[in-house]
Amino acid sequence: MAREFIDAGAKYTGIDLSSFHHEICLKLFGHHNKAKFYLGNAENLPFEDNSFDYVTSQGVMHHSPDTKKCIDEAWRVLKEGRTLCVMLYHKNF
């Protein structure tokens, strides 16, 4: 998804808990001056309140021990009136 946003000319910020995936993003997109990648946790985002126009998470937050905290953090960093797009998987056992 990062590639789609970056190729469309968006100012892109990504965060990943996995150092392996963080390094891959840096290698693939680190040369773009409008792209920044952070190693971090979605439960405690290292960004100011109201920082972003668009926040998205696709199939990630449900892996957290505290999915609600991740969603709350996404709302916190999103500017008022802007878009949050979250996709979560759910499976009944």
Secondary structure, 3 states (H helix, E strand, C coil): CHHHHHHCCCCEEEEECCHHHHHHHHHHHCCCCCEEEEECCCCCCCCCCCCEEEEEEECCHHHCCCHHHHHHHHHHHEEEEEEEEEECCCCCC
